[in-house]
Amino acid sequence: MAISVGLGAIADTRNERGPPPLDPKDVRIGREVYLQYCASCHGRRGEGEPNWREPNARGELPAPPHDAEGHTWKHADAELYRMVRDGWRDPFNKTKHLTMPAFGDQLSPKQIRAVITYLKTLWTPEQRQYQREETKVRGGFPPTAATPKNPQ
């Protein structure tokens, strides 16, 4: 039996039906990227902005949490990758600008993959397993984001 603990992720290799262990290097790099580019809106611990479910004075939804309280874990890797790379506009917002800015010009494909890998450390094992199943159905990371250890 092997148990790995790091940055909030616990992987028990006895449970082959659960989510696979996360690459520690991706987690470390992803955390660094998250703190530099994402934490200012989504919080240092992924807690999101206050009242994130209610539109603010501009009619926009605040940045949601990326931890277990949020809904990030409901999206496949391909969807999360596109949101980070291309930005995203919440369809419920009353303004036309992007709710989340695009980071494709600032982050490499591998940095985008790493930050998404880091987000997975903020979820429960059940949420990680759900997200893994969504990724199987809706798509994973593009080949440009693959690492030698984690090819697509």
C-alpha positions as CSV (number, residue, x, y, z in Angstrom):
1,M,0.0,0.0,0.0
2,A,1.3,3.4,-0.9
3,I,-0.2,6.7,0.3
4,S,1.0,10.0,-1.1
5,V,0.2,13.3,0.6
6,G,1.0,16.7,-0.9
7,L,-0.6,20.1,-1.2
8,G,-4.0,18.8,-0.1
9,A,-4.1,15.7,-2.4
10,I,-4.3,12.3,-1.0
11,A,-3.8,9.3,-3.3
12,D,-4.3,5.8,-2.1
13,T,-3.1,3.4,-4.7
14,R,-5.1,0.5,-3.3
15,N,-8.3,2.0,-4.8
16,E,-7.9,1.5,-8.5
17,R,-11.5,2.6,-9.2
18,G,-10.8,6.0,-7.6
19,P,-9.1,8.9,-9.3
20,P,-5.4,8.4,-10.2
21,P,-2.6,10.0,-8.3
22,L,-1.7,13.5,-9.5
23,D,1.7,14.3,-10.8
24,P,3.5,16.1,-8.0
25,K,5.5,18.2,-10.4
26,D,2.3,19.4,-12.2
27,V,0.8,20.1,-8.8
28,R,3.8,22.2,-7.7
29,I,4.0,24.2,-11.0
30,G,0.2,24.5,-11.1
31,R,0.1,26.0,-7.6
32,E,2.7,28.6,-8.5
33,V,0.8,29.5,-11.7
34,Y,-2.5,29.6,-9.7
35,L,-1.1,31.9,-7.0
36,Q,0.3,34.3,-9.7
37,Y,-2.6,34.4,-12.2
38,C,-5.7,33.1,-10.5
39,A,-5.7,33.8,-6.8
40,S,-6.4,37.5,-7.1
41,C,-10.0,36.6,-8.3
42,H,-10.6,33.0,-7.1
43,G,-8.8,33.3,-3.7
44,R,-5.5,31.9,-2.4
45,R,-7.2,28.7,-1.3
46,G,-9.7,28.5,-4.2
47,E,-12.5,29.9,-2.1
48,G,-13.8,32.3,-4.7
49,E,-15.3,35.7,-4.2
50,P,-18.0,36.4,-1.6
51,N,-21.5,35.9,-2.8
52,W,-20.3,34.2,-6.0
53,R,-23.8,32.9,-6.8
54,E,-25.4,36.3,-6.9
55,P,-24.8,39.0,-9.6
56,N,-22.8,42.0,-8.4
57,A,-23.7,45.7,-9.1
58,R,-22.6,45.4,-12.7
59,G,-24.9,42.4,-13.3
60,E,-22.0,39.9,-13.4
61,L,-21.4,36.8,-11.3
62,P,-18.3,37.1,-9.2
63,A,-15.4,34.6,-9.5
64,P,-16.6,31.2,-8.3
65,P,-14.6,29.0,-5.9
66,H,-12.4,26.2,-7.4
67,D,-12.5,24.2,-4.2
68,A,-15.0,21.5,-3.3
69,E,-17.8,24.1,-2.7
70,G,-17.6,25.3,-6.3
71,H,-18.5,23.6,-9.6
72,T,-15.2,23.5,-11.4
73,W,-15.0,19.7,-10.8
74,K,-18.1,19.3,-13.0
75,H,-16.2,20.2,-16.1
76,A,-14.0,17.9,-18.3
77,D,-10.3,18.7,-18.7
78,A,-10.9,19.9,-22.3
79,E,-13.6,22.4,-21.1
80,L,-11.4,23.8,-18.3
81,Y,-8.4,24.0,-20.6
82,R,-10.5,26.1,-23.1
83,M,-11.8,28.4,-20.4
84,V,-8.3,29.1,-19.1
85,R,-6.8,29.5,-22.6
86,D,-9.6,31.4,-24.3
87,G,-11.4,33.1,-21.4
88,W,-15.1,32.7,-20.7
89,R,-18.2,34.9,-20.5
90,D,-20.9,33.7,-18.1
91,P,-24.1,33.6,-20.2
92,F,-26.1,35.0,-17.2
93,N,-24.0,38.1,-17.0
94,K,-25.6,41.4,-18.2
95,T,-22.3,42.8,-19.7
96,K,-20.6,41.6,-22.8
97,H,-17.0,41.4,-21.7
98,L,-15.3,38.1,-20.6
99,T,-16.1,37.0,-17.1
100,M,-12.8,35.3,-17.0
101,P,-9.9,36.7,-19.0
102,A,-8.1,34.6,-21.5
103,F,-4.6,33.4,-20.4
104,G,-3.6,31.7,-23.7
105,D,-1.1,34.5,-24.5
106,Q,0.4,34.4,-21.0
107,L,0.5,30.7,-20.1
108,S,2.0,27.8,-22.1
109,P,-0.2,24.7,-22.7
110,K,1.8,22.8,-20.1
111,Q,1.2,25.6,-17.5
112,I,-2.5,25.6,-18.2
113,R,-2.5,21.8,-17.7
114,A,-0.5,22.2,-14.5
115,V,-2.9,24.8,-13.0
116,I,-5.9,22.5,-13.8
117,T,-4.0,19.6,-12.2
118,Y,-3.5,21.8,-9.1
119,L,-7.2,22.6,-8.9
120,K,-7.9,18.9,-8.6
121,T,-6.1,18.9,-5.2
122,L,-8.9,21.2,-3.9
123,W,-11.6,18.6,-4.6
124,T,-12.9,15.6,-2.8
125,P,-11.9,12.1,-4.1
126,E,-15.5,11.7,-5.3
127,Q,-15.4,15.0,-7.1
128,R,-12.1,14.0,-8.8
129,Q,-13.6,10.7,-9.9
130,Y,-16.7,12.5,-11.3
131,Q,-14.4,14.9,-13.2
132,R,-12.3,12.1,-14.5
133,E,-15.5,10.4,-15.9
134,E,-16.6,13.7,-17.5
135,T,-13.1,14.0,-19.1
136,K,-13.5,10.5,-20.6
137,V,-16.8,11.5,-22.2
138,R,-16.1,15.1,-23.1
139,G,-12.3,15.2,-23.8
140,G,-9.0,15.6,-22.2
141,F,-6.1,18.0,-22.6
142,P,-4.9,18.8,-26.1
143,P,-1.7,17.0,-27.3
144,T,0.3,20.3,-26.9
145,A,-0.4,20.1,-23.2
146,A,0.7,16.5,-22.8
147,T,3.7,15.7,-20.6
148,P,6.0,12.7,-21.3
149,K,4.7,11.1,-18.1
150,N,1.0,11.9,-18.9
151,P,0.5,11.5,-22.7
152,Q,-3.0,11.9,-24.0
